[in-house]
């Protein structure tokens, strides 16, 4: 495969989504069904970094190259923040549009901690 054809494949949104799904499926549970190391915000931040930041970015803006190609949501936006905790947990668990399901790789406690972390992202200063 030439560099040009490899680049074209990686830039195709469907191919990128497939790669993300495959990574999520084959990477296995982040903490093998256990609570993440540490507690509270630090654990949620670690889980977010491992599972979410490749698309949503460290700050949740969705402005990574992968996030842009998949139209990843800005987790700090009012559209996301107006959803209930249960709705956000459901999206993380079941996936939505280009976002894969994380029900097999995250515990319910980790998902709840991610919801709380996403709420905190909205309160962080936005950098333009």
N, CA, C and O of each residue as an XYZ file, in Angstrom:
512
protein
N       0.860     -1.170      0.000
C       0.000      0.000      0.000
C       0.902      1.227      0.000
O       1.846      1.312      0.786
N       0.612      2.165     -0.874
C       1.421      3.376     -0.955
C       1.036      4.347      0.146
O      -0.045      4.247      0.725
N       1.923      5.282      0.431
C       1.657      6.280      1.469
C       0.415      7.079      1.139
O      -0.389      7.367      2.027
N       0.241      7.446     -0.133
C      -0.932      8.223     -0.549
C      -2.234      7.475     -0.356
O      -3.217      8.046      0.117
N      -2.249      6.176     -0.727
C      -3.494      5.415     -0.566
C      -3.781      5.135      0.905
O      -4.943      5.091      1.309
N      -2.737      4.947      1.710
C      -2.920      4.757      3.148
C      -3.491      6.025      3.776
O      -4.387      5.958      4.617
N      -2.968      7.185      3.363
C      -3.456      8.455      3.886
C      -4.917      8.659      3.490
O      -5.727      9.081      4.315
N      -5.259      8.363      2.237
C      -6.643      8.514      1.786
C      -7.580      7.612      2.579
O      -8.688      8.021      2.927
N      -7.144      6.389      2.867
C      -7.958      5.455      3.641
C      -8.188      5.985      5.049
O      -9.304      5.916      5.564
N      -7.137      6.516      5.676
C      -7.260      7.009      7.041
C      -8.075      8.288      7.123
O      -8.630      8.596      8.178
N      -8.159      9.041      6.025
C      -8.918     10.282      6.037
C     -10.400     10.057      5.749
O     -11.214     10.950      5.985
N     -10.758      8.899      5.251
C     -12.155      8.606      4.959
C     -12.910      8.434      6.270
O     -12.512      7.618      7.101
N     -14.006      9.194      6.477
C     -14.738      9.115      7.750
C     -15.182      7.704      8.122
O     -15.088      7.319      9.287
N     -15.660      6.932      7.158
C     -16.126      5.580      7.477
C     -14.966      4.705      7.928
O     -15.101      3.917      8.864
N     -13.830      4.845      7.262
C     -12.658      4.057      7.638
C     -12.167      4.465      9.022
O     -11.787      3.618      9.830
N     -12.179      5.757      9.287
C     -11.749      6.244     10.595
C     -12.669      5.721     11.683
O     -12.206      5.288     12.738
N     -13.980      5.760     11.430
C     -14.938      5.248     12.407
C     -14.700      3.759     12.652
O     -14.756      3.298     13.792
N     -14.437      3.014     11.588
C     -14.175      1.587     11.728
C     -12.932      1.343     12.573
O     -12.923      0.455     13.424
N     -11.891      2.122     12.342
C     -10.659      1.978     13.117
C     -10.937      2.236     14.593
O     -10.464      1.496     15.455
N     -11.704      3.286     14.882
C     -12.023      3.624     16.275
C     -12.802      2.474     16.921
O     -12.500      2.071     18.044
N     -13.792      1.956     16.219
C     -14.602      0.862     16.759
C     -13.726     -0.361     17.004
O     -13.831     -1.002     18.050
N     -12.868     -0.684     16.049
C     -12.000     -1.846     16.220
C     -11.059     -1.668     17.404
O     -10.836     -2.604     18.172
N     -10.508     -0.468     17.552
C      -9.651     -0.213     18.713
C     -10.428     -0.369     20.013
O      -9.919     -0.939     20.978
N     -11.652      0.132     20.043
C     -12.468      0.029     21.251
C     -12.789     -1.434     21.562
O     -12.752     -1.849     22.721
N     -13.105     -2.214     20.526
C     -13.485     -3.608     20.725
C     -12.291     -4.460     21.133
O     -12.394     -5.279     22.047
N     -11.162     -4.272     20.462
C     -10.025     -5.147     20.709
C      -9.079     -4.669     21.801
O      -8.165     -5.397     22.189
N      -9.287     -3.461     22.297
C      -8.411     -2.992     23.371
C      -8.804     -3.598     24.713
O      -8.005     -3.608     25.649
N     -10.022     -4.099     24.807
C     -10.483     -4.728     26.039
C     -10.831     -3.709     27.095
O     -10.642     -2.509     26.897
N     -11.334     -4.179     28.207
C     -11.708     -3.271     29.279
C     -10.511     -2.479     29.793
O      -9.414     -3.014     29.952
N     -10.738     -1.227     30.043
C      -9.655     -0.364     30.517
C      -9.122     -0.836     31.866
O      -7.921     -0.756     32.123
N     -10.009     -1.327     32.725
C      -9.579     -1.749     34.051
C     -10.143     -3.123     34.411
O     -10.310     -3.432     35.591
N     -10.433     -3.933     33.424
C     -10.874     -5.320     33.609
C     -11.982     -5.467     34.641
O     -11.930     -6.346     35.502
N     -13.005     -4.583     34.547
C     -14.165     -4.692     35.417
C     -13.965     -4.166     36.812
O     -14.879     -4.249     37.632
N     -12.802     -3.626     37.114
C     -12.533     -3.078     38.432
C     -12.679     -1.569     38.373
O     -12.702     -0.979     37.293
N     -12.775     -0.958     39.521
C     -12.774      0.491     39.574
C     -11.421      0.987     39.100
O     -10.404      0.335     39.341
N     -11.392      2.134     38.429
C     -10.108      2.640     37.970
C      -9.221      2.997     39.153
O      -9.715      3.270     40.247
N      -7.904      2.994     38.930
C      -7.011      3.338     40.029
C      -7.282      4.743     40.524
O      -7.699      5.605     39.750
N      -7.053      4.982     41.796
C      -7.324      6.299     42.351
C      -8.804      6.444     42.627
O      -9.538      5.457     42.667
N      -9.231      7.652     42.814
C     -10.647      7.842     43.079
C     -11.098      9.175     42.534
O     -10.283     10.043     42.221
N     -12.392      9.328     42.423
C     -12.995     10.604     42.059
C     -12.542     11.145     40.722
O     -12.439     10.419     39.733
N     -12.272     12.443     40.717
C     -11.956     13.162     39.498
C     -10.702     12.628     38.808
O     -10.664     12.575     37.579
N      -9.688     12.236     39.555
C      -8.452     11.735     38.959
C      -8.705     10.456     38.160
O      -8.163     10.284     37.068
N      -9.521      9.573     38.704
C      -9.847      8.334     38.004
C     -10.666      8.624     36.756
O     -10.415      8.039     35.703
N     -11.640      9.518     36.861
C     -12.469      9.873     35.711
C     -11.622     10.550     34.633
O     -11.812     10.303     33.442
N     -10.696     11.395     35.051
C      -9.816     12.069     34.096
C      -8.951     11.039     33.364
O      -8.744     11.147     32.155
N      -8.456     10.056     34.087
C      -7.655      8.994     33.491
C      -8.480      8.173     32.495
O      -8.015      7.873     31.396
N      -9.691      7.816     32.884
C     -10.579      7.067     31.995
C     -10.901      7.889     30.762
O     -10.888      7.367     29.647
N     -11.189      9.170     30.950
C     -11.489     10.057     29.822
C     -10.300     10.103     28.866
O     -10.470     10.011     27.650
N      -9.109     10.245     29.415
C      -7.911     10.326     28.582
C      -7.738      9.039     27.764
O      -7.433      9.098     26.572
N      -7.930      7.890     28.397
C      -7.752      6.607     27.721
C      -8.849      6.298     26.705
O      -8.570      5.770     25.628
N     -10.080      6.621     27.042
C     -11.208      6.169     26.236
C     -11.835      7.244     25.336
O     -12.439      6.910     24.316
N     -11.702      8.510     25.693
C     -12.491      9.557     25.031
C     -11.677     10.620     24.305
O     -12.135     11.190     23.314
N     -10.473     10.885     24.797
C      -9.734     12.053     24.310
C      -9.254     11.941     22.871
O      -9.000     12.967     22.241
N      -9.120     10.739     22.328
C      -8.669     10.640     20.940
C      -9.672     11.272     19.983
O      -9.291     11.763     18.920
N     -10.933     11.265     20.347
C     -11.963     11.914     19.521
C     -12.386     13.267     20.090
O     -12.481     14.253     19.359
N     -12.637     13.305     21.386
C     -13.188     14.521     22.001
C     -12.103     15.494     22.465
O     -12.422     16.622     22.842
N     -10.840     15.090     22.449
C      -9.758     15.960     22.880
C      -9.674     16.029     24.392
O     -10.617     15.658     25.091
N      -8.548     16.502     24.893
C      -8.333     16.597     26.338
C      -9.350     17.508     27.012
O      -9.733     17.278     28.160
N      -9.788     18.548     26.295
C     -10.717     19.515     26.883
C     -12.176     19.235     26.526
O     -13.062     19.981     26.942
N     -12.438     18.174     25.763
C     -13.805     17.807     25.408
C     -14.366     18.515     24.196
O     -15.532     18.311     23.856
N     -13.568     19.350     23.525
C     -14.060     20.170     22.422
C     -14.340     19.388     21.142
O     -15.034     19.895     20.261
N     -13.820     18.173     21.016
C     -14.028     17.399     19.793
C     -13.206     17.913     18.631
O     -13.540     17.663     17.473
N     -12.123     18.638     18.931
C     -11.356     19.292     17.881
C     -10.082     18.548     17.484
O      -9.172     19.144     16.909
N     -10.013     17.260     17.784
C      -8.886     16.457     17.309
C      -9.116     16.137     15.842
O     -10.227     16.314     15.341
N      -8.090     15.668     15.145
C      -8.275     15.327     13.732
C      -9.297     14.197     13.576
O     -10.125     14.226     12.665
N      -9.237     13.218     14.453
C     -10.224     12.126     14.409
C     -11.608     12.672     14.760
O     -12.592     12.363     14.088
N     -11.676     13.481     15.809
C     -12.954     14.058     16.221
C     -13.597     14.884     15.134
O     -14.808     14.812     14.928
N     -12.793     15.673     14.434
C     -13.320     16.497     13.342
C     -13.853     15.622     12.216
O     -14.912     15.906     11.656
N     -13.123     14.555     11.882
C     -13.564     13.691     10.784
C     -14.845     12.935     11.125
O     -15.604     12.555     10.233
N     -15.085     12.717     12.421
C     -16.285     11.989     12.853
C     -17.399     12.918     13.342
O     -18.462     12.457     13.758
N     -17.147     14.227     13.289
C     -18.096     15.209     13.826
C     -18.406     14.928     15.292
O     -19.562     14.945     15.715
N     -17.348     14.669     16.057
C     -17.509     14.391     17.488
C     -18.088     15.615     18.185
O     -17.743     16.752     17.862
N     -18.952     15.373     19.122
C     -19.602     16.455     19.857
C     -18.609     17.204     20.735
O     -17.664     16.622     21.268
N     -18.840     18.507     20.875
C     -18.133     19.312     21.864
C     -18.851     19.040     23.182
O     -19.984     19.480     23.378
N     -18.206     18.330     24.063
C     -18.844     17.909     25.309
C     -19.138     19.077     26.240
O     -19.895     18.938     27.201
N     -18.540     20.229     25.954
C     -18.768     21.424     26.764
C     -19.987     22.214     26.282
O     -20.440     23.136     26.961
N     -20.514     21.855     25.117
C     -21.597     22.612     24.490
C     -22.905     22.509     25.270
O     -23.120     21.570     26.036
N     -23.765     23.488     25.057
C     -25.073     23.469     25.725
C     -25.908     22.282     25.247
O     -26.712     21.748     26.011
N     -25.728     21.863     23.991
C     -26.472     20.696     23.473
C     -26.175     19.445     24.291
O     -27.074     18.666     24.608
N     -24.918     19.266     24.623
C     -24.534     18.094     25.414
C     -24.916     18.306     26.870
O     -25.482     17.415     27.503
N     -24.611     19.472     27.396
C     -24.815     19.739     28.814
C     -26.287     19.776     29.226
O     -26.598     19.555     30.397
N     -27.197     20.051     28.292
C     -28.615     20.083     28.658
C     -29.205     18.677     28.815
O     -30.311     18.521     29.332
N     -28.464     17.656     28.368
C     -28.935     16.286     28.529
C     -28.816     15.875     30.003
O     -27.935     16.337     30.727
N     -29.711     15.012     30.413
C     -29.659     14.518     31.799
C     -28.465     13.585     31.977
O     -27.890     13.097     31.004
N     -28.108     13.350     33.213
C     -27.023     12.408     33.498
C     -27.345     11.032     32.913
O     -26.465     10.361     32.375
N     -28.589     10.623     33.020
C     -28.997      9.318     32.492
C     -28.839      9.274     30.971
O     -28.423      8.254     30.421
N     -29.167     10.366     30.296
C     -29.012     10.407     28.843
C     -27.539     10.328     28.446
O     -27.181      9.600     27.520
N     -26.693     11.071     29.139
C     -25.254     11.026     28.840
C     -24.690      9.635     29.107
O     -23.897      9.120     28.319
N     -25.097      9.033     30.209
C     -24.637      7.679     30.529
C     -25.071      6.692     29.452
O     -24.319      5.784     29.097
N     -26.270      6.867     28.938
C     -26.778      5.980     27.888
C     -25.957      6.136     26.606
O     -25.645      5.144     25.947
N     -25.608      7.364     26.251
C     -24.793      7.594     25.054
C     -23.423      6.937     25.216
O     -22.930      6.291     24.292
N     -22.818      7.098     26.372
C     -21.508      6.474     26.609
C     -21.637      4.957     26.554
O     -20.808      4.283     25.944
N     -22.655      4.429     27.177
C     -22.853      2.986     27.240
C     -23.198      2.379     25.880
O     -22.602      1.381     25.473
N     -24.163      2.982     25.177
C     -24.681      2.396     23.939
C     -24.071      2.973     22.665
O     -24.184      2.369     21.598
N     -23.424      4.139     22.765
C     -22.889      4.791     21.574
C     -23.965      5.594     20.869
O     -25.146      5.516     21.208
N     -23.534      6.365     19.885
C     -24.464      7.169     19.091
C     -23.735      7.599     17.818
O     -22.573      8.001     17.860
N     -24.427      7.508     16.703
C     -23.861      7.873     15.394
C     -22.492      7.222     15.229
O     -22.399      5.995     15.200
N     -21.432      8.015     15.121
C     -20.087      7.468     14.913
C     -19.397      7.019     16.197
O     -18.311      6.442     16.144
N     -20.010      7.276     17.342
C     -19.399      6.914     18.629
C     -19.746      5.465     18.983
O     -20.916      5.083     18.989
N     -18.719      4.667     19.276
C     -18.983      3.267     19.628
C     -19.542      3.137     21.043
O     -19.473      4.068     21.846
N     -20.085      1.986     21.322
C     -20.564      1.640     22.656
C     -19.371      1.346     23.569
O     -18.377      0.760     23.141
N     -19.488      1.758     24.819
C     -18.447      1.452     25.803
C     -18.976      0.553     26.913
O     -18.326      0.399     27.947
N     -20.149     -0.042     26.710
C     -20.751     -0.880     27.754
C     -19.910     -2.116     28.069
O     -19.967     -2.630     29.187
N     -19.137     -2.595     27.108
C     -18.309     -3.776     27.348
C     -16.926     -3.443     27.902
O     -16.216     -4.330     28.376
N     -16.541     -2.161     27.844
C     -15.194     -1.818     28.283
C     -15.153     -0.917     29.519
O     -14.085     -0.703     30.094
N     -16.305     -0.393     29.927
C     -16.369      0.452     31.115
C     -17.439     -0.061     32.067
O     -18.489     -0.538     31.635
N     -17.170      0.038     33.347
C     -18.170     -0.329     34.346
C     -19.198      0.799     34.463
O     -18.971      1.904     33.972
N     -20.310      0.520     35.105
C     -21.321      1.558     35.334
C     -20.759      2.674     36.211
O     -21.094      3.842     36.018
N     -19.914      2.324     37.165
C     -19.275      3.340     38.005
C     -18.368      4.241     37.174
O     -18.349      5.456     37.374
N     -17.623      3.661     36.252
C     -16.762      4.468     35.390
C     -17.586      5.385     34.490
O     -17.215      6.535     34.256
N     -18.700      4.871     33.993
C     -19.572      5.687     33.133
C     -20.156      6.845     33.933
O     -20.194      7.975     33.447
N     -20.610      6.575     35.157
C     -21.139      7.660     36.001
C     -20.054      8.696     36.303
O     -20.324      9.897     36.311
N     -18.833      8.229     36.549
C     -17.724      9.152     36.809
C     -17.409      9.984     35.563
O     -17.068     11.162     35.675
N     -17.521      9.381     34.381
C     -17.306     10.134     33.144
C     -18.366     11.212     32.957
O     -18.053     12.318     32.516
N     -19.602     10.904     33.285
C     -20.674     11.902     33.191
C     -20.340     13.095     34.090
O     -20.468     14.246     33.673
N     -19.917     12.819     35.306
C     -19.543     13.902     36.221
C     -18.355     14.686     35.662
O     -18.306     15.911     35.781
N     -17.415     13.993     35.064
C     -16.243     14.655     34.482
C     -16.659     15.538     33.306
O     -16.150     16.649     33.155
N     -17.577     15.052     32.478
C     -18.076     15.840     31.342
C     -18.761     17.108     31.843
O     -18.645     18.160     31.215
N     -19.459     17.023     32.947
C     -20.089     18.215     33.542
C     -19.020     19.231     33.936
O     -19.206     20.436     33.762
N     -17.902     18.740     34.468
C     -16.826     19.644     34.877
C     -16.133     20.275     33.680
O     -15.662     21.410     33.765
N     -16.064     19.552     32.563
C     -15.439     20.111     31.351
C     -16.165     21.380     30.907
O     -15.539     22.325     30.429
N     -17.475     21.395     31.067
C     -18.262     22.554     30.640
C     -17.939     23.781     31.472
O     -18.116     24.913     31.020
N     -17.471     23.557     32.677
C     -17.160     24.673     33.576
C     -15.728     25.156     33.422
O     -15.353     26.186     33.983
N     -14.911     24.404     32.651
C     -13.527     24.795     32.420
C     -13.468     25.934     31.425
O     -14.313     26.017     30.534
N     -12.488     26.814     31.557
C     -12.352     27.911     30.597
C     -12.123     27.359     29.196
O     -11.331     26.436     29.004
N     -12.826     27.934     28.217
C     -12.676     27.505     26.829
C     -11.562     28.312     26.177
O     -11.498     29.535     26.304
N     -10.686     27.595     25.475
C      -9.583     28.254     24.768
C      -9.925     28.282     23.303
O     -10.347     27.268     22.747
N      -9.756     29.405     22.674
C     -10.034     29.524     21.235
C      -8.764     29.529     20.438
O      -8.805     29.622     19.211
